Amino acid sequence: MSNQKYWQNFGEYHNSDASKKVAKDEFREELPIGELSKESLLNSKTPRRDFLKYMGFSTAAAAIAASCEMPVHKSIPYLHKRDDVTPGIPNYYASTYVSDGDAIPVVVKQREGRPIKIEGNELSSLTNGGTSAQCQASVLDLYDTRRMRYPMINKKEATFEQIDKKVAEELSALGGKPLVLLTSSLTSVTGREIINQLKAKYAALRHVQYDAVSYSGMLQANEASYGQRAIPAYHFENAKVIVSLGADFLGTWLSPVVFAKQYATGRRIDEKNPAMSRHIQFESYFSMTGANADERYLHKPSETGAVALALLGALGGGTSANVTGAAADGVKKTAAELMANKGAALVVCGSNDPNVQIIVNAINEAIGANGKTIDWSTPVYYRQGIDSDMANLVNDLNAGSIGGLLIYSANPVYSYYDAPKLVSGIKKCAFTLSFSERMDETTELCKYTIPANHWLESWGDAELQKGTISSIQPLIHPLFKTRQFEDSLLKLAGSTDDYITFFRKYWIGQLGNENNYEKFIQDGILEGGKLKTTTTLVNVDNITPAVAVDEAAFQATATGKDTLSAGTKAADTLKAPVVISAPVSAQTFGTATFSGNVTDAASRIVAKPGDTEFVFYQNIAVGTGNKATNAWLQEVSDPITKATWDNYAIVSPELGKKLFNIDIFNPRDADNFEVHPEKPVVKLTANGKTIELPALIVPGTHPNVVAIAVGYGRQSSDPAKTSEYIGPSANGAGKNVYPMTVYNGSFVSYNTTGTVEHTSKLYPVAVSQTHNITEGRPVVREQTLKSFKSDPGAFNREEEEELAQFGKDFTRDATMYPTFIKPGIKWGMSIDLNTCIGCSACTVACVAENNISTVGKEEVARFHD
């Protein structure tokens, strides 16, 4: 066994013979390249470097090997060329990626009328040019041929005129029964205005917002604590000490694109004044955010409330709780750090229990976060759904008291904890209409369907947080017979305006004149009621939608640092409260008066631990499941497990040994488990539901916890239609675990007790963990801030000594082309690993920019990713 602190796989950790062989033979396929004749070239074998030499310096060799004529492609010029389109030269347009409450200001690269690449809009002070893997991959969804192509009545094609007439008849026959508009969290300013118009026409209209993964507990807790049913803006950049109680804020919690940029501010080293923020994570499984933490403590999911109570008590809040093991020591040390950095600290929590969130609010009050690292003057609108509102709607549907149901950007039949009851209620509603991009599980049940535009085909706006608005403009004419959701609402409201007319009038009225409106569209950003002063690459003349593109052109689309003892020994290095000297902005924010009933909330936090507890989480690619149809995202390797195309049960080494008799501390067991795609299958039972999933052993997981990703197991009511309706990428990918979540009458809980059993079955999981060998190079280099301050050059000297084996001048002696002159601009890339969090946005961006094909699960399992 090696003494490495960091290792790439179990085989490397054990330094096993099998691992050494794989490292030695990683490039074991010799390529058939020899002398410059067709026969010898195709039959001889020489080293790969010779092949590269031939390919680099002899086009004759390539021509001989090809042995065929170049195909002839006839290009067809424009009959009437647009003034703003130059073939081969891209245009850039500001817009906003929107999906289920998420909103990211972007700049979209468009070539010959086709959007092809997405970048972040650097004019946004919230995201500062950041994007996510899902945002980058959304351009693929635009060209997905499984999108709905036309409106339908009872799944039969109809025209917009026919469906509008039928819908008008349905609305006139409501008979006084309420009309319900069910959406995901809505951030559109003009969208809200149109809904208000609809309410004016239908007084009984109810707007219910539903989030597949709920933040209802935070909203309810904040209403009880501050009188506002809202979520404040968090400012991680102002925090010297960041504490997370199970919130994966760099991965999926609330708005990780915003938080990642803020977080990086405190983690980036200034060599002249070196300082860093501190990050402490309490959690149950190994999350991406936990992987970035300085200290990490494990506990059961049911103990989250106890950890919060113990932490508040250690801060002088008068509460207490029984926390054992390393987490108890972690609470004491964390409290000391928080108090030592009062006014420059922040605590966030991923629990959906409003009582736990009230305690967290009290903690933030005790450490002076209100107005310093928490801004109540600019609440965010990413998540607005309340669990009880959805539960009441389901009850009303089953009681037959709802006259009509309109659904947009929500798929509760897939993600609701009690889907059968919801399905029963929808079937009892006489008038159901879905505005969806694709035939999802909920849309299948609706009588009428009006396919909505993709965001790249739409106009609109998004208010990310109060006073911060970004614009949406179309980059292409709708590819199919779709209609923007807001256009459909305006027709229902009886308006004579189409949405672009309404949108233009509204914003010209808000901004004062047409020039300001055009600048808003051009730059895409409006903050604090003010336009940005910097302009983008977009010309005002180019703010109209791009040219329409023939549908047939788009038929081709893709289908298909932690150690083993992280949970127990990480705290041992911290012996005293740490006062951190990281530079923090002196800016203060809006405050709110705390009036939460801590005593009552504490009395309601009752831990019900089980022998085995389940925690349901989102991964960074598939998320809540609305992106399961995207092949690029299905093939993204999870940053922790490196698995693709499936969800699975994450178990600890201890539980793995108990269930499967697999000891990853034994080199033979570790090699057998890791190298073979086939993983043992476990039967999981919780909330009266049972599923079977493959298991992955992941160090850093609590011994009594099983973690499972939601967002998988998408399926049509007719399984044979899944590939046609939902898409081949989602078909057969994983299992749906939303039914295992629990609603207790107040909120949905994403952790529960359950049982796990070994089934003796095997299931292949495509994992890329062992695909690339570092040939003895360290997985990661590290240095403490203290040692960096004392000797900043030590870090580089270690690398220089390692590179010395290649010669005195590495750039000259280690290259395959030592005499090649490289004039002009050179390509290069450097990554600050203090600020790289593993979000995979750059991975998907590379796939998009370089047109890299997905290969599918079977090929990933064969190391052909």
GIGI-V507242 format. One record per backbone hydrogen bond with DSSP energy under -0.5 kcal/mol. CO is the residue of the C=O (numbers start at 1). NH is the residue of the N-H. If there is no record, write none. Layout:
# GIGI-V507242
co:nh
CO:NH
CO:NH
This chain:
# GIGI-V507242
co:nh
9:13
10:14
11:15
11:16
13:2
16:20
17:21
18:22
19:23
20:24
21:25
23:26
25:28
28:30
31:33
31:46
35:37
37:41
38:42
39:43
40:44
46:31
47:50
47:51
48:52
49:53
50:54
51:55
52:56
53:57
54:58
58:62
59:63
60:64
61:65
62:66
63:67
71:73
72:74
73:75
75:77
82:85
84:86
85:87
86:89
88:90
89:86
91:110
93:108
95:106
97:104
99:102
102:99
104:97
105:121
106:95
107:119
108:93
109:116
109:117
110:91
111:114
114:111
117:109
119:107
120:122
121:124
121:129
123:125
124:128
127:130
129:120
132:136
133:137
134:138
135:138
136:139
137:140
137:141
138:142
139:143
140:143
141:144
143:145
144:147
146:439
149:481
151:158
152:449
153:156
156:153
159:163
160:164
161:165
162:166
163:167
164:168
165:169
166:170
167:171
168:172
169:173
170:173
171:174
174:177
178:403
178:404
179:206
180:182
180:406
181:183
181:208
182:408
183:210
185:187
187:463
188:192
189:193
190:194
191:195
192:196
193:197
194:198
195:199
196:200
197:201
198:202
201:203
202:205
206:181
206:208
207:209
208:183
209:386
212:214
215:219
216:220
217:221
218:222
219:223
220:224
221:225
222:226
222:227
222:228
223:227
225:595
228:230
231:380
233:375
235:238
236:239
238:240
240:278
241:346
242:280
243:348
244:246
244:282
245:350
246:248
247:249
248:251
248:252
248:253
253:255
255:258
255:259
256:260
257:261
258:262
259:263
260:264
261:265
262:265
262:266
263:266
263:267
264:268
266:277
269:271
270:273
271:274
278:242
279:294
279:295
280:244
281:283
281:297
282:246
283:299
284:702
285:287
287:291
288:292
289:292
290:293
295:281
297:283
300:303
301:304
303:307
304:308
305:309
306:310
307:311
308:312
309:313
310:314
311:315
312:317
313:316
321:323
324:327
324:328
325:328
325:329
326:330
327:331
328:332
329:333
330:334
331:335
332:336
333:337
334:338
335:339
336:340
337:341
338:341
339:342
341:344
344:240
344:241
346:243
348:245
352:354
353:357
354:358
355:359
356:360
357:361
358:362
359:363
360:364
361:365
362:366
363:367
364:369
364:370
365:368
367:343
369:372
369:373
369:374
371:589
373:235
374:371
374:376
375:233
379:466
380:231
386:389
386:390
387:391
388:392
389:393
390:394
391:395
392:396
393:397
394:398
395:399
396:400
396:401
397:400
401:178
401:403
403:431
404:180
405:433
406:182
407:435
408:184
411:414
411:415
412:416
416:419
418:422
419:423
420:424
421:425
422:426
423:427
424:428
425:428
425:429
426:429
428:430
430:432
431:405
432:448
433:407
434:436
434:450
435:409
436:452
437:148
438:440
440:444
442:445
443:446
447:154
448:434
449:152
449:451
451:483
454:457
455:458
456:475
456:476
460:472
462:464
462:470
464:381
465:468
467:469
467:528
467:529
468:464
468:465
469:526
470:462
472:460
480:482
484:487
484:488
485:489
486:490
487:491
488:492
489:493
490:495
491:494
498:502
499:503
500:504
501:505
502:506
503:507
504:508
505:509
506:510
507:511
508:512
513:517
514:518
515:519
516:520
517:521
518:522
519:523
520:524
524:471
525:532
526:469
527:530
530:527
539:542
540:543
547:477
550:553
551:554
552:555
555:557
563:566
565:568
565:569
566:570
567:298
569:572
570:573
571:574
573:575
577:579
578:580
590:376
596:598
597:601
598:602
599:603
600:604
601:604
601:605
602:605
604:606
605:607
612:754
613:706
614:752
615:617
615:708
617:710
619:623
622:625
622:627
625:628
627:630
629:631
630:634
631:635
633:636
634:645
638:642
642:768
643:638
644:766
648:650
648:709
649:651
649:696
650:707
651:698
652:656
653:657
654:658
655:659
656:660
656:662
657:661
661:663
662:664
663:666
665:667
666:670
667:671
668:672
669:673
670:674
671:675
672:676
677:765
679:763
680:695
681:759
682:684
682:693
683:757
684:691
685:755
686:689
689:686
691:684
693:682
694:649
696:651
696:698
698:701
702:705
704:613
706:615
707:650
708:617
717:719
718:721
719:722
721:725
722:726
722:727
725:439
727:730
727:731
730:733
732:734
733:713
735:737
737:740
738:741
742:744
742:749
747:744
749:742
750:616
752:614
755:685
757:683
761:681
763:679
765:767
766:644
768:771
774:777
784:788
785:789
786:790
787:791
791:794
793:797
794:798
795:799
796:800
797:801
798:802
799:803
800:804
802:805
803:806
804:807
808:810
809:812
809:813
810:814
817:820
821:823
831:833
832:835
832:836
840:844
841:845
842:846
843:847
844:848
845:849
846:850
847:852
848:851
856:860
857:861
858:862
859:864
860:863
